[in-house]
């Protein structure tokens, strides 16, 4: 192997190593009516599978739900709040009127810190439960 070939091979290897895949933080939320504040009697349930890429501050999600009292009117990430506490909307989940719904958003540094500290929850709203029908805390 010539020096030029060896140098090209080593350079290419370094570029591939440095440009390797980013590792997203895997998060999850299990949604139900008893987690709402105050709790309600809905039979609805749901899950949110969430990825957060710290390098790009990109939050991505797949929200799935069923058994609601009626069509979902909205869904959001709320925070900062611990389980059992309420908070305002932090990140909207557009097009959540049918399940499943996927999307993404770019977070601020403060939002990212709250998300990773477990201070976000996912809330699905309906006409019968405008404050939220099912809810789940985002956890690692």
C-alpha positions in Angstrom: 0.0 0.0 0.0 1.4 3.4 -1.0 1.7 6.2 1.5 -1.0 8.2 -0.4 -3.4 5.2 -0.3 -2.7 4.7 3.4 -3.2 8.4 4.1 -6.4 8.5 2.2 -7.7 5.4 4.0 -6.8 6.8 7.4 -8.4 10.2 6.5 -11.6 8.5 5.3 -11.7 6.4 8.5 -11.4 9.5 10.6 -14.2 11.2 8.7 -16.5 8.2 9.0 -15.7 8.0 12.8 -16.3 11.7 13.4 -19.5 11.7 11.3 -20.9 8.6 13.0 -24.6 8.4 14.0 -25.8 10.7 16.7 -27.3 9.0 19.7 -30.7 10.2 20.7 -32.0 9.9 24.3 -34.9 7.5 24.3 -37.8 8.6 26.4 -41.3 7.3 27.0 -44.7 8.3 28.4 -47.6 6.0 29.4 -50.8 7.9 29.3 -54.0 7.2 31.3 -56.8 9.1 33.0 -55.7 8.5 36.6 -52.5 10.5 35.8 -54.6 13.6 35.0 -54.8 16.3 37.7 -57.6 16.0 38.7 -58.0 12.3 37.6 -61.1 11.4 35.5 -62.8 8.2 34.7 -61.9 7.9 31.0 -61.0 4.4 29.7 -58.5 6.0 27.3 -54.9 5.0 27.2 -51.9 5.9 25.2 -48.1 5.8 24.8 -45.6 8.3 23.5 -42.2 7.1 22.2 -39.9 10.0 22.3 -36.4 10.7 21.0 -34.3 13.7 22.0 -31.0 14.5 20.1 -29.0 16.8 22.3 -26.6 17.8 19.4 -29.4 19.2 17.4 -31.9 19.8 20.2 -34.5 17.9 18.1 -37.4 16.3 20.0 -39.2 13.7 17.9 -42.3 11.7 19.0 -44.8 9.0 18.1 -48.0 9.4 20.1 -50.6 6.6 20.0 -53.9 6.6 21.9 -57.3 4.8 22.0 -60.5 4.5 24.0 -61.0 8.3 24.5 -64.5 9.7 25.3 -64.5 11.3 21.8 -62.1 12.6 19.2 -58.9 14.3 20.5 -59.1 18.0 20.2 -55.4 18.7 20.9 -52.3 17.2 22.4 -49.2 18.9 24.0 -46.1 18.4 26.0 -46.6 20.4 29.2 -44.0 21.6 31.6 -42.1 22.1 33.7 -44.1 20.1 36.2 -43.5 16.9 38.3 -46.1 14.1 38.3 -49.2 15.3 40.1 -48.7 19.0 39.2 -50.1 20.9 36.2 -48.3 23.3 33.9 -48.8 25.2 30.7 -48.1 24.0 27.2 -44.4 23.8 26.4 -44.5 22.1 22.9 -47.6 21.6 20.8 -48.2 18.2 19.1 -49.8 19.2 15.8 -52.4 17.1 14.0 -53.2 15.0 17.1 -56.8 14.6 16.2 -56.2 11.0 15.0 -53.9 8.3 16.3 -51.0 7.7 15.7 -49.4 11.1 15.3 -45.7 11.7 14.7 -43.8 14.9 14.7 -40.8 16.9 15.9 -39.7 20.2 17.3 -36.5 22.0 18.2 -36.2 22.8 21.9 -34.6 25.7 23.7 -31.8 24.9 26.2 -34.3 25.5 29.1 -36.9 23.2 27.5 -34.3 20.5 27.0 -33.2 20.7 30.6 -36.8 20.3 31.8 -37.4 17.4 29.5 -34.3 15.5 30.6 -35.1 16.3 34.3 -38.4 14.5 33.9 -40.5 17.7 34.2 -42.5 17.2 31.0 -45.8 15.3 30.5 -47.8 14.5 27.4 -51.5 15.5 27.6 -54.3 14.5 25.2 -57.4 16.8 25.3 -61.0 16.0 24.3 -64.3 18.0 24.2 -65.5 16.1 27.3 -62.1 16.7 29.1 -60.8 20.1 27.8 -58.1 20.2 30.5 -56.9 16.8 29.5 -58.3 13.3 29.2 -55.2 11.2 29.4 -51.7 12.2 30.6 -48.3 10.6 31.1 -45.0 11.8 32.6 -42.1 11.7 30.2 -39.4 9.3 31.6 -36.1 7.7 30.5 
